[in-house]
Amino acid sequence: MLICHCKGKSHRDVQGAVALGARNLADLHRICGAGGACGGCRPTLQALLHGRHEDRATVTELRPTR
């Protein structure tokens, strides 16, 4: 599922960055590029960083609305 629309990053990209050591938004941006543009995905990225991504429904619920 696409998380960062501006940079085209999926939840798998973000999970990969977390596996590589990302612990905050700056780390995610440095490692995979997510969260570095408009910022609309940052709440979802924070949730992924804090392990609140057990299933697809949780991630979908956390996505910001525009």
PyMOL Python script that loads the backbone (N, CA, C, O; Angstrom):
from pymol import cmd

cmd.read_pdbstr("""\
ATOM      1  N   MET A   1       0.835  -1.165   0.000  1.00  0.00           N
ATOM      2  CA  MET A   1       0.000   0.000   0.000  1.00  0.00           C
ATOM      3  C   MET A   1       0.886   1.236   0.000  1.00  0.00           C
ATOM      4  O   MET A   1       1.877   1.302   0.726  1.00  0.00           O
ATOM      5  N   LEU A   2       0.524   2.200  -0.809  1.00  0.00           N
ATOM      6  CA  LEU A   2       1.291   3.437  -0.903  1.00  0.00           C
ATOM      7  C   LEU A   2       1.070   4.286   0.350  1.00  0.00           C
ATOM      8  O   LEU A   2      -0.070   4.555   0.729  1.00  0.00           O
ATOM      9  N   ILE A   3       2.142   4.698   0.976  1.00  0.00           N
ATOM     10  CA  ILE A   3       2.082   5.520   2.184  1.00  0.00           C
ATOM     11  C   ILE A   3       2.452   6.958   1.853  1.00  0.00           C
ATOM     12  O   ILE A   3       1.715   7.883   2.194  1.00  0.00           O
ATOM     13  N   CYS A   4       3.581   7.152   1.197  1.00  0.00           N
ATOM     14  CA  CYS A   4       4.063   8.485   0.845  1.00  0.00           C
ATOM     15  C   CYS A   4       3.813   8.692  -0.652  1.00  0.00           C
ATOM     16  O   CYS A   4       4.567   8.208  -1.496  1.00  0.00           O
ATOM     17  N   HIS A   5       2.745   9.419  -0.955  1.00  0.00           N
ATOM     18  CA  HIS A   5       2.372   9.618  -2.353  1.00  0.00           C
ATOM     19  C   HIS A   5       3.373  10.497  -3.093  1.00  0.00           C
ATOM     20  O   HIS A   5       3.649  10.259  -4.269  1.00  0.00           O
ATOM     21  N   CYS A   6       3.915  11.497  -2.432  1.00  0.00           N
ATOM     22  CA  CYS A   6       4.853  12.425  -3.086  1.00  0.00           C
ATOM     23  C   CYS A   6       6.124  11.714  -3.560  1.00  0.00           C
ATOM     24  O   CYS A   6       6.642  12.000  -4.640  1.00  0.00           O
ATOM     25  N   LYS A   7       6.611  10.796  -2.748  1.00  0.00           N
ATOM     26  CA  LYS A   7       7.845  10.088  -3.082  1.00  0.00           C
ATOM     27  C   LYS A   7       7.614   8.674  -3.592  1.00  0.00           C
ATOM     28  O   LYS A   7       8.567   7.974  -3.934  1.00  0.00           O
ATOM     29  N   GLY A   8       6.337   8.243  -3.646  1.00  0.00           N
ATOM     30  CA  GLY A   8       6.006   6.921  -4.160  1.00  0.00           C
ATOM     31  C   GLY A   8       6.516   5.785  -3.290  1.00  0.00           C
ATOM     32  O   GLY A   8       6.992   4.774  -3.806  1.00  0.00           O
ATOM     33  N   LYS A   9       6.421   5.941  -1.976  1.00  0.00           N
ATOM     34  CA  LYS A   9       6.941   4.924  -1.057  1.00  0.00           C
ATOM     35  C   LYS A   9       5.804   4.116  -0.439  1.00  0.00           C
ATOM     36  O   LYS A   9       4.808   4.670   0.027  1.00  0.00           O
ATOM     37  N   SER A  10       5.974   2.814  -0.447  1.00  0.00           N
ATOM     38  CA  SER A  10       4.960   1.910   0.091  1.00  0.00           C
ATOM     39  C   SER A  10       5.257   1.575   1.547  1.00  0.00           C
ATOM     40  O   SER A  10       6.307   1.927   2.086  1.00  0.00           O
ATOM     41  N   HIS A  11       4.303   0.884   2.169  1.00  0.00           N
ATOM     42  CA  HIS A  11       4.528   0.448   3.549  1.00  0.00           C
ATOM     43  C   HIS A  11       5.717  -0.503   3.620  1.00  0.00           C
ATOM     44  O   HIS A  11       6.402  -0.556   4.641  1.00  0.00           O
ATOM     45  N   ARG A  12       5.969  -1.245   2.562  1.00  0.00           N
ATOM     46  CA  ARG A  12       7.134  -2.147   2.554  1.00  0.00           C
ATOM     47  C   ARG A  12       8.443  -1.361   2.527  1.00  0.00           C
ATOM     48  O   ARG A  12       9.420  -1.759   3.160  1.00  0.00           O
ATOM     49  N   ASP A  13       8.463  -0.247   1.796  1.00  0.00           N
ATOM     50  CA  ASP A  13       9.649   0.614   1.785  1.00  0.00           C
ATOM     51  C   ASP A  13       9.919   1.145   3.189  1.00  0.00           C
ATOM     52  O   ASP A  13      11.059   1.165   3.653  1.00  0.00           O
ATOM     53  N   VAL A  14       8.854   1.573   3.853  1.00  0.00           N
ATOM     54  CA  VAL A  14       8.990   2.124   5.206  1.00  0.00           C
ATOM     55  C   VAL A  14       9.420   1.037   6.175  1.00  0.00           C
ATOM     56  O   VAL A  14      10.317   1.258   6.989  1.00  0.00           O
ATOM     57  N   GLN A  15       8.801  -0.126   6.102  1.00  0.00           N
ATOM     58  CA  GLN A  15       9.190  -1.235   6.978  1.00  0.00           C
ATOM     59  C   GLN A  15      10.638  -1.633   6.730  1.00  0.00           C
ATOM     60  O   GLN A  15      11.352  -1.985   7.669  1.00  0.00           O
ATOM     61  N   GLY A  16      11.080  -1.583   5.476  1.00  0.00           N
ATOM     62  CA  GLY A  16      12.481  -1.876   5.163  1.00  0.00           C
ATOM     63  C   GLY A  16      13.414  -0.866   5.794  1.00  0.00           C
ATOM     64  O   GLY A  16      14.477  -1.224   6.302  1.00  0.00           O
ATOM     65  N   ALA A  17      13.016   0.402   5.761  1.00  0.00           N
ATOM     66  CA  ALA A  17      13.836   1.444   6.387  1.00  0.00           C
ATOM     67  C   ALA A  17      13.901   1.248   7.897  1.00  0.00           C
ATOM     68  O   ALA A  17      14.949   1.455   8.508  1.00  0.00           O
ATOM     69  N   VAL A  18      12.792   0.852   8.494  1.00  0.00           N
ATOM     70  CA  VAL A  18      12.781   0.574   9.941  1.00  0.00           C
ATOM     71  C   VAL A  18      13.713  -0.601  10.238  1.00  0.00           C
ATOM     72  O   VAL A  18      14.459  -0.576  11.217  1.00  0.00           O
ATOM     73  N   ALA A  19      13.667  -1.616   9.400  1.00  0.00           N
ATOM     74  CA  ALA A  19      14.560  -2.773   9.580  1.00  0.00           C
ATOM     75  C   ALA A  19      16.027  -2.375   9.444  1.00  0.00           C
ATOM     76  O   ALA A  19      16.904  -3.002  10.038  1.00  0.00           O
ATOM     77  N   LEU A  20      16.288  -1.330   8.660  1.00  0.00           N
ATOM     78  CA  LEU A  20      17.664  -0.843   8.488  1.00  0.00           C
ATOM     79  C   LEU A  20      18.090   0.143   9.574  1.00  0.00           C
ATOM     80  O   LEU A  20      19.213   0.648   9.563  1.00  0.00           O
ATOM     81  N   GLY A  21      17.176   0.411  10.516  1.00  0.00           N
ATOM     82  CA  GLY A  21      17.554   1.243  11.647  1.00  0.00           C
ATOM     83  C   GLY A  21      16.836   2.564  11.795  1.00  0.00           C
ATOM     84  O   GLY A  21      17.152   3.322  12.711  1.00  0.00           O
ATOM     85  N   ALA A  22      15.870   2.877  10.923  1.00  0.00           N
ATOM     86  CA  ALA A  22      15.132   4.136  11.061  1.00  0.00           C
ATOM     87  C   ALA A  22      14.379   4.140  12.384  1.00  0.00           C
ATOM     88  O   ALA A  22      13.659   3.191  12.698  1.00  0.00           O
ATOM     89  N   ARG A  23      14.544   5.203  13.154  1.00  0.00           N
ATOM     90  CA  ARG A  23      13.886   5.317  14.453  1.00  0.00           C
ATOM     91  C   ARG A  23      13.050   6.585  14.581  1.00  0.00           C
ATOM     92  O   ARG A  23      12.347   6.771  15.574  1.00  0.00           O
ATOM     93  N   ASN A  24      13.124   7.466  13.568  1.00  0.00           N
ATOM     94  CA  ASN A  24      12.345   8.699  13.584  1.00  0.00           C
ATOM     95  C   ASN A  24      12.102   9.141  12.142  1.00  0.00           C
ATOM     96  O   ASN A  24      12.589   8.518  11.198  1.00  0.00           O
ATOM     97  N   LEU A  25      11.346  10.221  11.988  1.00  0.00           N
ATOM     98  CA  LEU A  25      11.009  10.686  10.639  1.00  0.00           C
ATOM     99  C   LEU A  25      12.240  11.094   9.836  1.00  0.00           C
ATOM    100  O   LEU A  25      12.309  10.851   8.631  1.00  0.00           O
ATOM    101  N   ALA A  26      13.199  11.705  10.496  1.00  0.00           N
ATOM    102  CA  ALA A  26      14.427  12.100   9.789  1.00  0.00           C
ATOM    103  C   ALA A  26      15.161  10.876   9.252  1.00  0.00           C
ATOM    104  O   ALA A  26      15.670  10.893   8.131  1.00  0.00           O
ATOM    105  N   ASP A  27      15.215   9.817  10.055  1.00  0.00           N
ATOM    106  CA  ASP A  27      15.846   8.574   9.598  1.00  0.00           C
ATOM    107  C   ASP A  27      15.108   8.000   8.396  1.00  0.00           C
ATOM    108  O   ASP A  27      15.733   7.577   7.424  1.00  0.00           O
ATOM    109  N   LEU A  28      13.768   7.983   8.462  1.00  0.00           N
ATOM    110  CA  LEU A  28      12.989   7.451   7.341  1.00  0.00           C
ATOM    111  C   LEU A  28      13.268   8.235   6.067  1.00  0.00           C
ATOM    112  O   LEU A  28      13.457   7.658   4.997  1.00  0.00           O
ATOM    113  N   HIS A  29      13.289   9.542   6.193  1.00  0.00           N
ATOM    114  CA  HIS A  29      13.549  10.377   5.015  1.00  0.00           C
ATOM    115  C   HIS A  29      14.947  10.108   4.457  1.00  0.00           C
ATOM    116  O   HIS A  29      15.126  10.004   3.243  1.00  0.00           O
ATOM    117  N   ARG A  30      15.918   9.997   5.330  1.00  0.00           N
ATOM    118  CA  ARG A  30      17.294   9.751   4.896  1.00  0.00           C
ATOM    119  C   ARG A  30      17.439   8.386   4.233  1.00  0.00           C
ATOM    120  O   ARG A  30      18.132   8.256   3.224  1.00  0.00           O
ATOM    121  N   ILE A  31      16.789   7.367   4.793  1.00  0.00           N
ATOM    122  CA  ILE A  31      16.963   6.003   4.304  1.00  0.00           C
ATOM    123  C   ILE A  31      16.119   5.713   3.056  1.00  0.00           C
ATOM    124  O   ILE A  31      16.617   5.122   2.099  1.00  0.00           O
ATOM    125  N   CYS A  32      14.850   6.124   3.063  1.00  0.00           N
ATOM    126  CA  CYS A  32      14.010   5.746   1.912  1.00  0.00           C
ATOM    127  C   CYS A  32      13.328   6.923   1.216  1.00  0.00           C
ATOM    128  O   CYS A  32      12.724   6.743   0.158  1.00  0.00           O
ATOM    129  N   GLY A  33      13.416   8.123   1.792  1.00  0.00           N
ATOM    130  CA  GLY A  33      12.837   9.292   1.149  1.00  0.00           C
ATOM    131  C   GLY A  33      11.427   9.631   1.592  1.00  0.00           C
ATOM    132  O   GLY A  33      10.924  10.705   1.262  1.00  0.00           O
ATOM    133  N   ALA A  34      10.778   8.747   2.330  1.00  0.00           N
ATOM    134  CA  ALA A  34       9.396   8.987   2.745  1.00  0.00           C
ATOM    135  C   ALA A  34       9.309  10.163   3.711  1.00  0.00           C
ATOM    136  O   ALA A  34      10.185  10.362   4.552  1.00  0.00           O
ATOM    137  N   GLY A  35       8.237  10.936   3.574  1.00  0.00           N
ATOM    138  CA  GLY A  35       7.966  12.025   4.506  1.00  0.00           C
ATOM    139  C   GLY A  35       8.709  13.306   4.241  1.00  0.00           C
ATOM    140  O   GLY A  35       8.650  14.224   5.058  1.00  0.00           O
ATOM    141  N   GLY A  36       9.403  13.402   3.132  1.00  0.00           N
ATOM    142  CA  GLY A  36      10.226  14.570   2.900  1.00  0.00           C
ATOM    143  C   GLY A  36       9.604  15.673   2.062  1.00  0.00           C
ATOM    144  O   GLY A  36      10.259  16.676   1.779  1.00  0.00           O
ATOM    145  N   ALA A  37       8.357  15.503   1.662  1.00  0.00           N
ATOM    146  CA  ALA A  37       7.750  16.528   0.805  1.00  0.00           C
ATOM    147  C   ALA A  37       6.601  17.216   1.543  1.00  0.00           C
ATOM    148  O   ALA A  37       6.849  18.044   2.420  1.00  0.00           O
ATOM    149  N   CYS A  38       5.362  16.894   1.212  1.00  0.00           N
ATOM    150  CA  CYS A  38       4.213  17.640   1.740  1.00  0.00           C
ATOM    151  C   CYS A  38       3.946  17.392   3.216  1.00  0.00           C
ATOM    152  O   CYS A  38       3.407  18.263   3.898  1.00  0.00           O
ATOM    153  N   GLY A  39       4.314  16.221   3.721  1.00  0.00           N
ATOM    154  CA  GLY A  39       4.099  15.911   5.137  1.00  0.00           C
ATOM    155  C   GLY A  39       2.793  15.217   5.451  1.00  0.00           C
ATOM    156  O   GLY A  39       2.545  14.874   6.607  1.00  0.00           O
ATOM    157  N   GLY A  40       1.954  15.001   4.456  1.00  0.00           N
ATOM    158  CA  GLY A  40       0.673  14.351   4.690  1.00  0.00           C
ATOM    159  C   GLY A  40       0.774  12.938   5.221  1.00  0.00           C
ATOM    160  O   GLY A  40      -0.156  12.451   5.865  1.00  0.00           O
ATOM    161  N   CYS A  41       1.877  12.279   4.964  1.00  0.00           N
ATOM    162  CA  CYS A  41       2.047  10.895   5.400  1.00  0.00           C
ATOM    163  C   CYS A  41       2.698  10.778   6.779  1.00  0.00           C
ATOM    164  O   CYS A  41       2.798   9.678   7.321  1.00  0.00           O
ATOM    165  N   ARG A  42       3.131  11.872   7.338  1.00  0.00           N
ATOM    166  CA  ARG A  42       3.894  11.801   8.591  1.00  0.00           C
ATOM    167  C   ARG A  42       3.148  11.139   9.751  1.00  0.00           C
ATOM    168  O   ARG A  42       3.776  10.399  10.507  1.00  0.00           O
ATOM    169  N   PRO A  43       1.839  11.365   9.933  1.00  0.00           N
ATOM    170  CA  PRO A  43       1.155  10.641  11.009  1.00  0.00           C
ATOM    171  C   PRO A  43       1.196   9.121  10.808  1.00  0.00           C
ATOM    172  O   PRO A  43       1.382   8.369  11.765  1.00  0.00           O
ATOM    173  N   THR A  44       1.023   8.680   9.569  1.00  0.00           N
ATOM    174  CA  THR A  44       1.086   7.248   9.288  1.00  0.00           C
ATOM    175  C   THR A  44       2.506   6.731   9.480  1.00  0.00           C
ATOM    176  O   THR A  44       2.702   5.638  10.011  1.00  0.00           O
ATOM    177  N   LEU A  45       3.493   7.505   9.054  1.00  0.00           N
ATOM    178  CA  LEU A  45       4.891   7.100   9.256  1.00  0.00           C
ATOM    179  C   LEU A  45       5.203   6.971  10.738  1.00  0.00           C
ATOM    180  O   LEU A  45       5.880   6.028  11.147  1.00  0.00           O
ATOM    181  N   GLN A  46       4.721   7.901  11.542  1.00  0.00           N
ATOM    182  CA  GLN A  46       4.935   7.829  12.993  1.00  0.00           C
ATOM    183  C   GLN A  46       4.328   6.543  13.542  1.00  0.00           C
ATOM    184  O   GLN A  46       4.945   5.863  14.362  1.00  0.00           O
ATOM    185  N   ALA A  47       3.124   6.208  13.094  1.00  0.00           N
ATOM    186  CA  ALA A  47       2.470   4.984  13.545  1.00  0.00           C
ATOM    187  C   ALA A  47       3.280   3.759  13.161  1.00  0.00           C
ATOM    188  O   ALA A  47       3.426   2.834  13.960  1.00  0.00           O
ATOM    189  N   LEU A  48       3.807   3.745  11.945  1.00  0.00           N
ATOM    190  CA  LEU A  48       4.639   2.621  11.513  1.00  0.00           C
ATOM    191  C   LEU A  48       5.913   2.533  12.345  1.00  0.00           C
ATOM    192  O   LEU A  48       6.353   1.440  12.700  1.00  0.00           O
ATOM    193  N   LEU A  49       6.497   3.670  12.650  1.00  0.00           N
ATOM    194  CA  LEU A  49       7.712   3.679  13.468  1.00  0.00           C
ATOM    195  C   LEU A  49       7.458   3.135  14.872  1.00  0.00           C
ATOM    196  O   LEU A  49       8.330   2.509  15.473  1.00  0.00           O
ATOM    197  N   HIS A  50       6.264   3.380  15.380  1.00  0.00           N
ATOM    198  CA  HIS A  50       5.950   2.969  16.745  1.00  0.00           C
ATOM    199  C   HIS A  50       5.246   1.622  16.805  1.00  0.00           C
ATOM    200  O   HIS A  50       4.687   1.255  17.839  1.00  0.00           O
ATOM    201  N   GLY A  51       5.271   0.883  15.696  1.00  0.00           N
ATOM    202  CA  GLY A  51       4.766  -0.483  15.696  1.00  0.00           C
ATOM    203  C   GLY A  51       3.264  -0.612  15.649  1.00  0.00           C
ATOM    204  O   GLY A  51       2.735  -1.690  15.916  1.00  0.00           O
ATOM    205  N   ARG A  52       2.558   0.455  15.316  1.00  0.00           N
ATOM    206  CA  ARG A  52       1.102   0.375  15.240  1.00  0.00           C
ATOM    207  C   ARG A  52       0.690   0.103  13.805  1.00  0.00           C
ATOM    208  O   ARG A  52      -0.084   0.853  13.211  1.00  0.00           O
ATOM    209  N   HIS A  53       1.219  -0.984  13.258  1.00  0.00           N
ATOM    210  CA  HIS A  53       0.919  -1.326  11.864  1.00  0.00           C
ATOM    211  C   HIS A  53       0.659  -2.818  11.723  1.00  0.00           C
ATOM    212  O   HIS A  53       1.100  -3.447  10.761  1.00  0.00           O
ATOM    213  N   GLU A  54      -0.059  -3.377  12.690  1.00  0.00           N
ATOM    214  CA  GLU A  54      -0.244  -4.820  12.732  1.00  0.00           C
ATOM    215  C   GLU A  54      -0.925  -5.375  11.488  1.00  0.00           C
ATOM    216  O   GLU A  54      -0.617  -6.483  11.051  1.00  0.00           O
ATOM    217  N   ASP A  55      -1.837  -4.616  10.925  1.00  0.00           N
ATOM    218  CA  ASP A  55      -2.502  -5.107   9.717  1.00  0.00           C
ATOM    219  C   ASP A  55      -2.852  -3.952   8.788  1.00  0.00           C
ATOM    220  O   ASP A  55      -2.713  -2.781   9.142  1.00  0.00           O
ATOM    221  N   ARG A  56      -3.301  -4.303   7.609  1.00  0.00           N
ATOM    222  CA  ARG A  56      -3.610  -3.318   6.585  1.00  0.00           C
ATOM    223  C   ARG A  56      -4.703  -2.347   7.046  1.00  0.00           C
ATOM    224  O   ARG A  56      -4.645  -1.158   6.730  1.00  0.00           O
ATOM    225  N   ALA A  57      -5.695  -2.842   7.787  1.00  0.00           N
ATOM    226  CA  ALA A  57      -6.786  -1.981   8.245  1.00  0.00           C
ATOM    227  C   ALA A  57      -6.262  -0.881   9.156  1.00  0.00           C
ATOM    228  O   ALA A  57      -6.715   0.260   9.062  1.00  0.00           O
ATOM    229  N   THR A  58      -5.331  -1.194  10.025  1.00  0.00           N
ATOM    230  CA  THR A  58      -4.779  -0.197  10.931  1.00  0.00           C
ATOM    231  C   THR A  58      -4.073   0.892  10.150  1.00  0.00           C
ATOM    232  O   THR A  58      -4.264   2.074  10.436  1.00  0.00           O
ATOM    233  N   VAL A  59      -3.269   0.528   9.181  1.00  0.00           N
ATOM    234  CA  VAL A  59      -2.561   1.511   8.379  1.00  0.00           C
ATOM    235  C   VAL A  59      -3.554   2.377   7.610  1.00  0.00           C
ATOM    236  O   VAL A  59      -3.377   3.593   7.526  1.00  0.00           O
ATOM    237  N   THR A  60      -4.584   1.771   7.053  1.00  0.00           N
ATOM    238  CA  THR A  60      -5.588   2.522   6.310  1.00  0.00           C
ATOM    239  C   THR A  60      -6.287   3.523   7.221  1.00  0.00           C
ATOM    240  O   THR A  60      -6.513   4.664   6.817  1.00  0.00           O
ATOM    241  N   GLU A  61      -6.632   3.122   8.436  1.00  0.00           N
ATOM    242  CA  GLU A  61      -7.294   4.008   9.377  1.00  0.00           C
ATOM    243  C   GLU A  61      -6.415   5.202   9.742  1.00  0.00           C
ATOM    244  O   GLU A  61      -6.929   6.288  10.011  1.00  0.00           O
ATOM    245  N   LEU A  62      -5.114   5.014   9.753  1.00  0.00           N
ATOM    246  CA  LEU A  62      -4.205   6.067  10.175  1.00  0.00           C
ATOM    247  C   LEU A  62      -3.860   7.039   9.068  1.00  0.00           C
ATOM    248  O   LEU A  62      -3.261   8.083   9.325  1.00  0.00           O
ATOM    249  N   ARG A  63      -4.229   6.715   7.840  1.00  0.00           N
ATOM    250  CA  ARG A  63      -3.898   7.596   6.723  1.00  0.00           C
ATOM    251  C   ARG A  63      -4.647   8.916   6.863  1.00  0.00           C
ATOM    252  O   ARG A  63      -5.845   8.917   7.146  1.00  0.00           O
ATOM    253  N   PRO A  64      -3.966  10.025   6.670  1.00  0.00           N
ATOM    254  CA  PRO A  64      -4.633  11.320   6.782  1.00  0.00           C
ATOM    255  C   PRO A  64      -5.620  11.535   5.643  1.00  0.00           C
ATOM    256  O   PRO A  64      -5.420  11.029   4.538  1.00  0.00           O
ATOM    257  N   THR A  65      -6.667  12.275   5.908  1.00  0.00           N
ATOM    258  CA  THR A  65      -7.615  12.620   4.868  1.00  0.00           C
ATOM    259  C   THR A  65      -7.285  14.005   4.356  1.00  0.00           C
ATOM    260  O   THR A  65      -6.716  14.827   5.074  1.00  0.00           O
ATOM    261  N   ARG A  66      -7.639  14.252   3.137  1.00  0.00           N
ATOM    262  CA  ARG A  66      -7.341  15.563   2.537  1.00  0.00           C
ATOM    263  C   ARG A  66      -8.612  16.219   2.103  1.00  0.00           C
ATOM    264  O   ARG A  66      -8.583  17.330   1.573  1.00  0.00           O
TER     265      ARG A  66
END
""", "prot")
cmd.dss("prot")
cmd.show_as("cartoon", "prot")
cmd.util.cbc("prot")
cmd.orient("prot")
